[in-house]
Amino acid sequence: MFNYFDIKNVTFQANEKKNIFGVNLNIKKKGEIICLLGPSGIGKTTILRSIAGLKKIIKGEILLNNKLISSKNFTLEPEKRNIALSFQENSLFPHKNVIENISLGLENNQKNKENRTLNELIEIFQLNNLLNKYPHEISAGESQRVSIVRSLVTIPKLLLLDEPFANIDQIMRDDLQIKIKKFLKDRKITTIIVTHDSHEAFYLADKCGLIIGSTLKQFDTPYNIYHYPNSLEVVNFLKRGVLIDVKVIGKNKLYNDSLGEISGKLIKKNKIGSTVKLLIQPDDLEHDDDSSLKLDIIDRKFRGTDFIYTLKTKNDELISVFVHSHHEHQHKIKQKFGIKTPINISHLVCF
């Protein structure tokens, strides 16, 4: 059984000085969504352009539905791929109004010319009042929504979205993410989304690929990337936790001078007696007002459903802890904050 989409040992060339080496990535089933994450300027857009056939690859193979579309010596013409690409920047034709821009794809895809799909997309992306306007008469966020609809209406074999929600305000962005995910899943539109927002990627994607430096560092489910990062580079990029020094004192036991004994399943085998760095994420520790283990609060952030308290240990390590906002009382900066002991973390990720 072949994968629906395959990138096999591909080297992408972003520019003369920058390559992304040896990328291996696949989409097993039609209709899956993957997100590519990474710092700005790392070459994520280059990958989309190469998949679309707008840029050649210099090594490896790209296959769609078990058909070769790109290799070092072969590039299938973009118009023969049935791949739709929506750029972050405005790519609308200035001399055509919104509905004319959207309908461009349908002219070459008569079999997909379904008014119901077009009308549904216009409704989802709230374009009803913009249909007769021209690109210069609408905002950057509105242009981006039009571009996405133009890509979606053709129901492509593969949809490529480059930072699709970057210019859209937060309230509308949250609503659109819910609706577009449902639309893509209902119609089994296989999609690759480039984003720098890990929250966005973790919600939308079946799998995420993290591109850091010049390589694909990790390709896995959002859950595994968050809870089982495979390298310090991934930890540092996500910025979802801190690393503290611990000593391995048993098969599944660690010790920290400030927190005491920490038990849980060690993901990697570490030699007893060795000193390693343990990843502590905000949801790893539990608050307990009655605990004898108390740390100083140096910062507090309110996030609606919860507070994030930043605590300082006696060794000046900074640790963040989530507390539900309905907790019976709030804690103030400079107060003491209790940590439930003995500390048990289901999986211990050490480097």
Salt bridges, closest charged atoms under 4 A:
GLU77 OE2 - LYS80 NZ 3.78
GLU120 OE1 - ARG187 NH2 2.60
GLU163 OE2 - HIS196 ND1 3.14
ASP175 OD2 - LYS179 NZ 3.14
ASP186 OD2 - LYS182 NZ 2.72
ASP206 OD2 - LYS185 NZ 2.68
GLU233 OE2 - LYS217 NZ 3.63
ASP245 OD1 - LYS277 NZ 2.78
GLU261 OE2 - LYS253 NZ 3.68
GLU286 OE1 - LYS340 NZ 3.86
ASP289 OD1 - HIS287 NE2 2.86
ASP289 OD2 - HIS327 NE2 3.40
ASP289 OD1 - HIS329 NE2 3.35
ASP289 OD1 - HIS331 NE2 3.45
ASP296 OD1 - LYS336 NZ 2.65
ASP299 OD2 - LYS301 NZ 3.21
GLU328 OE2 - HIS329 ND1 3.86
